[in-house]
């Protein structure tokens, strides 16, 4: 949707200098309020979840030292890596689906870069003032007042970034222990490094890189156009209604003046966090935050013009003047249905697999040094080592039994205590009477259960060697 009118450069950045600082103007409206809703929601989850207790431990903890992840009542082990792979595929499919339907919704409302930039901009406005005052302050020479204001802003940014780094590491090290260690300067080198590293990344990305992250660094901006088509919902400027642009008195009839509805005020550019002019058409720098929609609607209200000069729409809807019903029908196109089917199917399959995950996992290793041995009473013995993983959260006292083609017996103690979310090991001697089995290897089954009603049990195959 290229625009024939030459672009008017607004003072959001000097002409021809895409690297100049962007000073986004504050705006209010339904989409801005939605964006802040997601800021609060995502940060409440991020900063709050790590403090939730669960059965005497942290509810969500990725314990890399113990090689297990705690997700409330679910304990995941290295053997559960398949779920991480599936989760990444689900995330990719969700990204494809949302982008095909509505462009960069993720970027505009929930991306960490967007969320933290919004928070840092709020702190900046709180300390330095609105857009005009920030521009004026930056143009002033460095004196005591400017140093104090800038210092206060960076102090607020730094403290917020530091707490963000502590919270991030608190998902890998119990956060209550981590805070105590940091307060007493006894935290380990790796924990300290990652706190500082993540804090510095937050401070740099949200405080300085800002729109450059979305414009230059983030790869999503580069390949999003592969996933868009003319029926994708995007933020669009209605050039048929808005052109030709031009200033006019309030309430003037634009048709009588030979103008469109756009008053060429430039506010849509001033509120854009990446500094683009949406009137130039869809651009890969647009993150879909809809700040320009809120701003333009306010101008339309003041001019007594209909809202929606800039709105969520599709290229086909703008060009062909499609009704809302036709836009919705065209949204259900094959690629969207395929993405949705794959996403729902894979998500349900993963949920079913997690719900039916075996509570016990048993790994059997035969003694490599002795295939078989003869006991004093003539019985043939094979030695095995059982590694039993209790995937549940409750401690269990387990019983070990064995079955096979002939009567077999487990010598010694057959009970084993395994704490919740832990593994236990037992050396098991299996005996067979002489002559009860032919020479060679025979399949046997180890059965482990807790004797409860209903019983929690598991089994594993092995081979019994008869000389």
C-alpha positions as CSV (number, residue, x, y, z in Angstrom):
1,X,0.0,0.0,0.0
2,X,2.5,2.6,-1.1
3,X,1.6,6.2,-0.6
4,X,1.9,8.7,-3.5
5,X,2.3,11.7,-1.3
6,X,5.9,12.6,-0.3
7,X,6.6,11.9,3.3
8,X,6.6,14.8,5.7
9,X,9.4,14.5,8.2
10,X,8.2,15.1,11.8
11,X,10.6,16.1,14.5
12,X,10.6,12.6,16.0
13,X,14.0,12.2,14.4
14,X,16.2,14.3,12.0
15,X,15.6,13.7,8.4
16,X,17.9,11.1,6.9
17,X,19.1,10.0,10.3
18,X,17.4,6.7,11.2
19,X,19.8,6.2,14.1
20,X,18.7,9.4,15.9
21,X,16.9,9.1,19.2
22,X,13.1,8.5,19.2
23,X,11.0,10.4,21.7
24,X,7.6,8.6,21.7
25,X,4.7,10.8,22.7
26,X,2.4,9.6,25.4
27,X,-1.1,8.6,24.2
28,X,-4.2,7.1,25.8
29,X,-6.8,4.9,24.2
30,X,-8.3,1.4,24.2
31,X,-5.2,-0.2,22.6
32,X,-2.8,1.6,24.9
33,X,-4.8,0.3,27.8
34,X,-4.7,-3.2,26.4
35,X,-1.0,-2.9,26.0
36,X,-0.6,-1.9,29.7
37,X,-2.9,-4.7,30.7
38,X,-0.5,-7.1,29.2
39,X,2.5,-5.3,30.8
40,X,0.9,-5.8,34.2
41,X,-0.1,-9.4,33.4
42,X,3.2,-10.6,32.1
43,X,5.2,-8.9,34.8
44,X,2.9,-10.1,37.6
45,X,3.6,-13.7,36.3
46,X,7.3,-13.1,35.9
47,X,8.0,-11.3,39.2
48,X,5.4,-13.2,41.3
49,X,5.6,-16.9,40.2
50,X,9.1,-17.5,41.6
51,X,7.9,-16.5,45.1
52,X,5.1,-19.1,45.1
53,X,5.7,-22.0,47.6
54,X,4.7,-25.5,46.7
55,X,5.0,-28.5,49.2
56,X,7.9,-26.9,51.0
57,X,9.8,-25.8,47.9
58,X,9.6,-23.2,45.2
59,X,6.7,-23.8,42.9
60,X,8.7,-23.1,39.7
61,X,12.4,-23.9,39.8
62,X,14.7,-25.0,37.0
63,X,17.3,-26.8,39.2
64,X,20.2,-27.3,36.8
65,X,22.5,-28.7,39.5
66,X,20.0,-31.5,40.3
67,X,19.0,-31.7,36.6
68,X,15.3,-31.4,37.2
69,X,12.6,-28.8,36.6
70,X,9.8,-28.2,39.1
71,X,6.6,-26.9,37.6
72,X,4.2,-26.8,40.6
73,X,3.4,-30.5,41.1
74,X,5.2,-31.6,37.9
75,X,8.8,-32.7,38.0
76,X,10.7,-32.9,34.7
77,X,14.0,-34.7,34.2
78,X,16.6,-34.8,31.4
79,X,14.6,-37.8,30.0
80,X,11.7,-35.4,29.5
81,X,13.6,-33.3,26.9
82,X,11.0,-34.3,24.4
83,X,8.6,-32.0,26.1
84,X,10.9,-29.0,25.7
85,X,11.2,-29.8,22.0
86,X,7.4,-30.0,21.6
87,X,7.0,-26.8,23.5
88,X,9.4,-25.0,21.1
89,X,7.4,-26.4,18.2
90,X,4.1,-25.3,19.8
91,X,5.7,-21.8,20.3
92,X,6.8,-21.7,16.6
93,X,3.3,-22.8,15.4
94,X,1.6,-20.2,17.6
95,X,3.9,-17.5,16.2
96,X,3.1,-18.6,12.6
97,X,-0.6,-18.7,13.4
98,X,-0.8,-15.3,15.1
99,X,1.3,-13.6,12.5
100,X,-0.8,-15.1,9.6
101,X,-4.0,-13.9,11.3
102,X,-3.0,-10.6,12.8
103,X,0.6,-9.7,12.1
104,X,2.9,-8.7,14.9
105,X,0.5,-8.9,17.8
106,X,3.1,-10.6,20.0
107,X,5.6,-7.8,19.3
108,X,3.1,-5.0,20.1
109,X,1.7,-6.3,23.3
110,X,3.7,-9.1,25.0
111,X,7.2,-9.2,23.7
112,X,9.7,-8.6,26.6
113,X,11.4,-5.8,24.5
114,X,8.1,-4.0,24.2
115,X,7.1,-4.6,27.8
116,X,10.3,-3.4,29.3
117,X,10.6,-0.4,26.9
118,X,7.1,0.6,28.1
119,X,8.2,0.4,31.7
120,X,11.4,2.3,31.1
121,X,9.6,5.0,29.1
122,X,7.1,5.4,32.0
123,X,10.0,5.9,34.4
124,X,11.6,8.3,32.0
125,X,8.4,10.3,31.7
126,X,7.9,10.2,35.5
127,X,11.4,11.7,36.1
128,X,12.1,13.8,33.0
129,X,8.6,14.8,31.9
130,X,6.6,14.5,28.7
131,X,8.0,14.3,25.2
132,X,8.6,18.1,24.8
133,X,10.4,18.4,28.1
134,X,12.6,15.4,27.3
135,X,13.6,16.9,24.0
136,X,14.3,20.2,25.6
137,X,16.3,18.6,28.4
138,X,18.5,16.6,26.0
139,X,19.2,19.8,24.1
140,X,20.5,21.6,27.2
141,X,24.2,21.7,28.2
142,X,25.3,19.5,31.0
143,X,24.7,21.3,34.3
144,X,23.8,20.3,37.8
145,X,20.1,20.1,37.2
146,X,20.4,18.0,34.1
147,X,22.9,15.7,35.8
148,X,20.5,15.2,38.8
149,X,17.5,14.5,36.6
150,X,19.5,12.1,34.3
151,X,21.2,10.5,37.3
152,X,17.8,9.9,39.0
153,X,16.4,8.3,35.8
154,X,19.4,6.0,35.3
155,X,19.3,5.1,39.0
156,X,15.6,4.1,38.7
157,X,16.4,2.1,35.5
158,X,19.4,0.4,37.2
159,X,17.4,-0.7,40.3
160,X,14.6,-2.0,38.2
161,X,17.0,-3.8,35.9
162,X,18.8,-5.3,38.9
163,X,15.6,-6.6,40.4
164,X,14.8,-8.1,37.0
165,X,18.1,-9.9,36.9
166,X,17.6,-11.2,40.4
167,X,14.1,-12.5,39.5
168,X,15.4,-14.2,36.4
169,X,18.2,-16.0,38.3
170,X,15.6,-16.8,41.0
171,X,14.0,-19.3,38.6
172,X,17.3,-21.3,38.6
173,X,18.5,-20.7,42.1
174,X,15.8,-20.7,44.9
175,X,15.0,-17.0,45.1
176,X,14.8,-16.7,48.8
177,X,18.3,-18.2,49.2
178,X,19.5,-16.0,46.3
179,X,18.2,-12.8,47.9
180,X,19.8,-13.7,51.2
181,X,23.1,-14.6,49.6
182,X,23.2,-11.3,47.6
183,X,22.3,-9.3,50.7
184,X,25.2,-10.9,52.6
185,X,27.5,-10.8,49.6
186,X,27.9,-14.6,49.7
187,X,26.3,-15.5,46.4
188,X,28.3,-17.8,44.1
189,X,30.2,-16.4,41.1
190,X,27.8,-17.9,38.5
191,X,24.7,-16.6,40.2
192,X,26.3,-13.2,40.6
193,X,27.4,-13.2,37.0
194,X,24.0,-14.0,35.6
195,X,22.2,-11.5,37.8
196,X,24.5,-8.7,36.6
197,X,24.4,-10.0,33.0
198,X,20.6,-10.1,32.8
199,X,20.3,-6.8,34.6
200,X,22.7,-5.2,32.1
201,X,20.9,-6.7,29.2
202,X,17.6,-5.3,30.5
203,X,19.1,-1.9,31.1
204,X,20.7,-1.7,27.7
205,X,17.9,-3.1,25.6
206,X,15.0,-1.2,27.2
207,X,17.0,2.0,28.1
208,X,19.1,2.5,25.0
209,X,18.5,0.1,22.1
210,X,14.8,0.3,22.3
211,X,13.5,0.7,18.7
212,X,16.9,-0.4,17.3
213,X,16.2,-3.8,18.7
214,X,12.9,-4.0,16.8
215,X,14.3,-2.3,13.6
216,X,17.7,-3.8,13.3
217,X,18.5,-6.7,15.7
218,X,15.3,-8.8,16.1
219,X,15.2,-11.4,13.3
220,X,11.4,-11.6,13.4
221,X,11.2,-8.2,11.8
222,X,13.1,-9.6,8.8
223,X,11.1,-12.7,8.1
224,X,7.6,-11.6,9.2
225,X,6.7,-10.6,5.6
226,X,7.1,-14.2,4.6
227,X,4.2,-15.1,6.9
228,X,2.0,-12.1,5.9
229,X,-0.4,-12.0,3.0
230,X,-3.0,-9.4,1.8
231,X,-5.6,-10.9,4.1
232,X,-3.5,-10.6,7.3
233,X,-4.9,-8.2,9.8
234,X,-2.4,-5.3,10.1
235,X,-2.3,-1.7,11.2
236,X,-3.2,0.2,8.0
237,X,-3.7,3.8,7.0
238,X,-6.7,4.2,4.7
239,X,-5.1,6.3,2.0
240,X,-8.3,6.4,-0.1
241,X,-10.1,8.2,2.7
242,X,-7.1,10.2,4.1
243,X,-5.5,11.6,1.0
244,X,-4.9,14.3,0.0
245,X,-3.5,15.4,3.4
246,X,-3.5,18.9,4.7
247,X,-4.3,21.3,7.5
248,X,-7.8,22.8,7.8
249,X,-10.0,24.5,10.4
250,X,-11.8,22.4,12.9
251,X,-15.1,21.0,11.6
252,X,-14.3,22.0,8.0
253,X,-15.7,19.8,5.2
254,X,-12.6,18.2,3.6
255,X,-14.4,17.5,0.3
256,X,-15.1,21.1,-0.1
257,X,-11.4,21.8,0.3
258,X,-10.3,19.0,-2.0
259,X,-8.7,17.2,0.9
260,X,-9.0,13.8,2.6
261,X,-9.6,13.2,6.3
262,X,-5.9,13.3,7.3
263,X,-5.0,16.7,8.7
264,X,-1.3,15.9,8.5
265,X,-0.7,16.6,12.1
266,X,2.1,14.0,12.4
267,X,0.9,12.8,15.8
268,X,0.7,9.2,14.5
269,X,4.5,9.5,13.9
270,X,5.2,11.1,17.2
271,X,3.6,8.3,19.3
272,X,5.2,5.5,17.3
273,X,7.8,3.7,19.5
274,X,9.9,2.8,16.4
275,X,9.6,6.2,14.7
276,X,7.9,5.2,11.5
277,X,5.2,6.9,9.5
278,X,2.3,4.4,9.2
279,X,1.0,6.5,6.3
280,X,3.8,5.2,4.1
281,X,2.3,1.7,4.3
282,X,3.2,-1.5,6.0
283,X,6.9,-1.5,7.1
284,X,8.9,-4.2,8.8
285,X,9.7,-1.7,11.7
286,X,6.0,-1.6,12.6
287,X,5.5,-3.7,15.8
288,X,1.7,-3.6,15.7
289,X,1.3,-1.7,19.0
290,X,-1.6,0.4,17.7
291,X,-0.4,3.6,19.4
292,X,-1.0,5.4,16.1
293,X,-4.6,4.2,16.1
294,X,-5.3,5.7,19.5
295,X,-3.6,8.9,18.5
296,X,-5.4,9.3,15.2
297,X,-8.8,8.5,16.7
298,X,-8.4,11.3,19.1
299,X,-7.6,13.7,16.3
300,X,-10.6,12.5,14.4
301,X,-12.8,13.1,17.4
302,X,-11.6,16.6,17.7
303,X,-12.3,17.2,14.0
304,X,-15.7,15.6,14.2
305,X,-14.6,13.0,11.6
306,X,-15.3,9.3,11.8
307,X,-12.8,7.2,13.6
308,X,-10.7,4.5,11.8
309,X,-8.5,6.5,9.4
310,X,-5.8,4.3,10.9
311,X,-7.2,1.0,12.0
312,X,-6.7,-2.7,12.2
313,X,-7.6,-4.0,8.7
314,X,-6.1,-5.9,5.8
315,X,-4.6,-4.8,2.5
316,X,-7.5,-6.4,0.6
317,X,-10.1,-4.8,2.9
318,X,-8.6,-1.3,2.4
319,X,-8.2,-1.7,-1.4
320,X,-11.5,-3.5,-2.1
321,X,-13.6,-1.8,0.7
322,X,-14.6,-5.2,2.2
323,X,-17.1,-5.5,4.9
324,X,-16.2,-6.9,8.3
325,X,-18.1,-10.1,7.6
326,X,-16.0,-10.7,4.4
327,X,-12.8,-9.9,6.2
328,X,-13.6,-12.5,8.8
329,X,-14.5,-15.1,6.2
330,X,-11.2,-14.5,4.3
331,X,-9.3,-14.8,7.6
332,X,-10.2,-18.5,7.7
333,X,-8.0,-19.4,4.8
334,X,-6.1,-22.7,4.3
335,X,-2.8,-21.7,5.9
336,X,-4.6,-20.4,9.0
337,X,-6.6,-23.6,9.4
338,X,-3.5,-25.8,8.9
339,X,-1.6,-23.8,11.5
340,X,-4.5,-23.9,14.0
341,X,-5.1,-27.6,13.5
342,X,-1.4,-28.4,14.1
343,X,-1.2,-26.1,17.1
344,X,-4.3,-27.5,18.8
345,X,-3.4,-31.1,18.0
346,X,0.2,-30.9,19.2
347,X,-0.9,-29.0,22.4
348,X,-3.5,-31.6,23.2
349,X,-1.1,-34.4,22.5
350,X,1.5,-32.9,24.9
351,X,-1.1,-32.3,27.6
352,X,-2.3,-35.9,27.3
353,X,1.2,-37.2,27.4
354,X,2.0,-35.2,30.6
355,X,-1.2,-36.3,32.2
356,X,-0.5,-40.0,31.5
357,X,3.3,-39.8,32.2
358,X,4.4,-42.9,34.1
359,X,4.9,-42.1,37.8
360,X,7.9,-44.5,38.0
361,X,10.7,-44.9,35.5
362,X,12.9,-47.9,35.8
363,X,16.2,-48.5,34.2
364,X,17.8,-51.9,34.5
365,X,21.5,-52.6,34.0
366,X,22.9,-56.1,34.3
367,X,26.2,-56.6,36.0
368,X,28.8,-56.6,33.2
369,X,31.4,-58.4,35.2
370,X,29.4,-61.6,36.0
371,X,26.8,-62.9,33.5
372,X,25.8,-65.6,36.0
373,X,27.1,-67.3,39.1
374,X,26.3,-70.4,41.1
375,X,25.2,-70.0,44.7
376,X,26.2,-72.3,47.5
377,X,22.9,-74.1,47.3
378,X,23.2,-74.6,43.6
379,X,20.8,-71.8,42.5
380,X,21.9,-69.7,39.5
381,X,22.1,-66.0,40.3
382,X,22.2,-62.9,38.1
383,X,23.0,-59.4,39.5
384,X,21.2,-56.3,38.3
385,X,21.3,-52.6,39.2
386,X,17.9,-50.9,39.2
387,X,17.7,-47.1,38.9
388,X,14.2,-46.0,39.8
389,X,13.0,-42.5,39.1
390,X,10.0,-41.2,41.1
391,X,8.5,-38.6,38.8
392,X,5.8,-37.7,41.3
393,X,6.0,-35.2,44.1
394,X,5.3,-37.7,47.0
395,X,7.8,-40.0,48.7
396,X,7.2,-43.7,48.0
397,X,8.3,-46.9,49.6
398,X,8.6,-49.3,46.7
399,X,8.6,-53.1,46.4
400,X,10.7,-54.9,43.8
401,X,9.5,-58.2,42.3
402,X,10.5,-60.2,39.2
403,X,8.6,-62.6,36.9
404,X,9.7,-64.8,34.0
405,X,9.3,-68.1,32.2
406,X,10.2,-70.1,35.4
407,X,9.8,-69.3,39.1
408,X,12.3,-66.6,40.0
409,X,13.1,-65.0,43.3
410,X,14.7,-61.8,44.4
411,X,17.3,-62.3,47.1
412,X,17.7,-59.9,50.0
413,X,15.8,-56.7,50.7
414,X,13.2,-55.9,48.1
415,X,12.0,-52.5,49.5
416,X,13.4,-49.1,48.5
417,X,12.5,-45.6,49.7
418,X,12.5,-43.0,47.0
419,X,11.6,-39.3,47.8
420,X,9.3,-37.3,45.5
421,X,11.0,-36.0,42.5
422,X,14.2,-38.0,43.2
423,X,15.8,-41.2,42.0
424,X,16.9,-44.3,44.0
425,X,19.2,-47.2,43.2
426,X,19.1,-50.8,44.3
427,X,21.3,-53.8,43.6
428,X,19.1,-56.8,43.0
429,X,20.1,-60.5,42.9
430,X,17.7,-62.7,41.0
431,X,17.8,-66.5,41.6
432,X,16.6,-69.4,39.5
433,X,16.6,-73.1,40.5
434,X,19.1,-75.2,38.5
435,X,17.5,-76.9,35.5
436,X,14.4,-74.7,35.6
437,X,15.5,-72.8,32.5
438,X,17.3,-73.9,29.4
439,X,20.8,-72.5,28.7
440,X,20.9,-69.0,27.3
441,X,19.2,-65.7,27.7
442,X,15.6,-65.5,28.9
443,X,13.3,-62.5,29.2
444,X,12.3,-61.4,32.7
445,X,10.3,-58.5,33.9
446,X,11.0,-56.4,37.0
447,X,7.8,-55.0,38.6
448,X,8.0,-52.1,41.1
449,X,5.0,-50.9,43.0
450,X,4.2,-49.0,46.3
451,X,1.5,-51.5,47.5
452,X,-1.1,-48.7,47.7
453,X,-4.7,-48.8,46.5
454,X,-4.7,-47.9,43.7
455,X,-1.0,-48.9,43.3
456,X,1.6,-46.8,41.6
457,X,3.7,-49.2,39.6
458,X,6.1,-49.6,36.8
459,X,7.9,-52.3,35.0
460,X,11.1,-52.9,32.9
461,X,12.4,-55.8,30.8
462,X,15.7,-57.5,31.3
463,X,17.5,-60.8,30.4
464,X,18.4,-63.6,32.7
465,X,21.4,-65.6,31.7
466,X,21.4,-69.4,32.4
467,X,24.8,-71.1,31.9
